[in-house]
Amino acid sequence: MFWYQQPPRNGLKLIVSSSTWSHNSYENGYSEAKFEVNRKNTDHTLMTIKNLTPKDEATYFCAASDH
């Protein structure tokens, strides 16, 4: 599962990738302290954005990959 952020008038930025077999992998500038991802199984993942500020204004997307 991949989570992306798209700030207004900007391109997509990868926040984090997660899988059922490894720990979440955060991109530079993003952390679990701000973007908490919980993946309980292969069908359900939830990302919580903590301590929202105006800088967090964006559209957020998730994408899944089936291997």
N, C-alpha and C positions, 0 to 999 in steps of 0.2 A: 504494500500500500504506500502510496506517495501523497504527501500533502504539499500544496502549492499556495503561495500568496501572490495576488496581483493587485498592487497598489493602483490608485487612479492614474490613468494615462501612462502606465508602465507595463513591461512584460512580466511573464510568470517568473517567480522565484521559488525554487525548491526549498521547503522548510525542513522536512524530515522524511525519511523512508523507514518503513517498519515491516517486519515479517514475523511469522509465527515461530521461526527457528533462530532468530537472533535479536539482539537489543536494538532499540531505535537508533538511527544514525542521523544526527543533526548536521545541517550545513553551517558553515561559518556565519556568525551573527545571529544564530537561532539557538535556543536552549530549551531543555525540558522545564526549567523554572518558569518560562513564559508560555511555551506551547507543549502542553502535556498530552501525550498520545496513549490511549489505552486500547489494546487490541485483545479482546477476550477470546475470539476464535477467528476462523478464516472469513466469516460472513459479517462481522461487526467490529468496526473501529470507531473510536470517538476521539476528536481532538478538542481540547479545552484551551481557550486563550485566557490567560490570567492577567489581572491588573490592567484592564484595557485603558489605552490612552488614545488621543486623536491620531497618533502615528500608526496605530493598528488598523486604521480605516483601509479596507481592501476587500476584494472578493477572494474567497478561499475555495480551493478545489481539492478534491481527492481523486486519485486514479488508482486502479487496481491492475495488477498483472497476473495472468494465469499461466503457470508453467506446466 
